[in-house]
Amino acid sequence: MHTDVTALLFEAANLLAVGMVVVFLFLSLLIGAVTGIAWLCAKFPDEIGSPQTVLESKSATSIVHEGEIPQPVIAAIAAAITQYRSKR
């Protein structure tokens, strides 16, 4: 009986060590990938999706000026408030 418990404890310690190593390697890989992407974005800032490029691709009618709320959004909010008040 004593050897069964000892064997189970060794197996649990082994599983714990393997799990911790796998998590450490995964997190290290994730940190390396994020660092690499940050380096690429710093090295080539104008290649993909800079804010100016995104704004230039939109039509003039779809751009919302700062502080303005589009009319459909106001209508949706008003309808939601009316529905909420009618239920209470």
JOMO-V622013 format. One record per backbone hydrogen bond with DSSP energy under -0.5 kcal/mol. CO is the residue of the C=O (numbers start at 1). NH is the residue of the N-H. E is the energy in kcal/mol with one decimal. If there is no record, write none. Layout:
co=CO nh=NH e=E
co=CO nh=NH e=E
This chain:
co=1 nh=5 e=-1.6
co=2 nh=6 e=-1.9
co=3 nh=7 e=-2.5
co=4 nh=8 e=-2.2
co=5 nh=9 e=-2.3
co=6 nh=10 e=-2.4
co=7 nh=11 e=-2.3
co=8 nh=12 e=-2.4
co=9 nh=13 e=-2.4
co=10 nh=14 e=-2.3
co=11 nh=15 e=-2.4
co=12 nh=16 e=-2.4
co=13 nh=17 e=-2.4
co=14 nh=18 e=-2.5
co=15 nh=19 e=-2.4
co=16 nh=20 e=-2.4
co=17 nh=21 e=-2.2
co=18 nh=22 e=-2.4
co=19 nh=23 e=-2.3
co=20 nh=24 e=-2.4
co=21 nh=25 e=-2.6
co=22 nh=26 e=-2.4
co=23 nh=27 e=-2.7
co=24 nh=28 e=-2.3
co=25 nh=29 e=-2.4
co=26 nh=30 e=-2.4
co=27 nh=31 e=-2.5
co=28 nh=32 e=-2.4
co=29 nh=33 e=-2.3
co=30 nh=34 e=-2.4
co=31 nh=35 e=-2.5
co=32 nh=36 e=-2.5
co=33 nh=37 e=-2.4
co=34 nh=38 e=-2.4
co=35 nh=39 e=-2.3
co=36 nh=40 e=-2.5
co=37 nh=41 e=-2.5
co=38 nh=42 e=-1.9
co=39 nh=43 e=-2.3
co=40 nh=44 e=-2.6
co=44 nh=47 e=-0.8
co=50 nh=54 e=-2.0
co=51 nh=55 e=-2.3
co=52 nh=56 e=-2.2
co=53 nh=57 e=-1.3
co=54 nh=58 e=-0.8
co=55 nh=58 e=-0.6
co=59 nh=62 e=-0.8
co=59 nh=63 e=-0.5
co=63 nh=65 e=-0.5
co=65 nh=68 e=-2.1
co=70 nh=73 e=-0.5
co=70 nh=74 e=-1.8
co=71 nh=75 e=-2.4
co=72 nh=76 e=-2.1
co=73 nh=77 e=-2.4
co=74 nh=78 e=-2.5
co=75 nh=79 e=-2.3
co=76 nh=80 e=-2.1
co=77 nh=81 e=-2.4
co=78 nh=82 e=-2.4
co=79 nh=83 e=-2.4
co=80 nh=84 e=-2.4
co=81 nh=85 e=-2.6
co=82 nh=86 e=-1.9
co=83 nh=87 e=-1.2
co=84 nh=88 e=-0.8
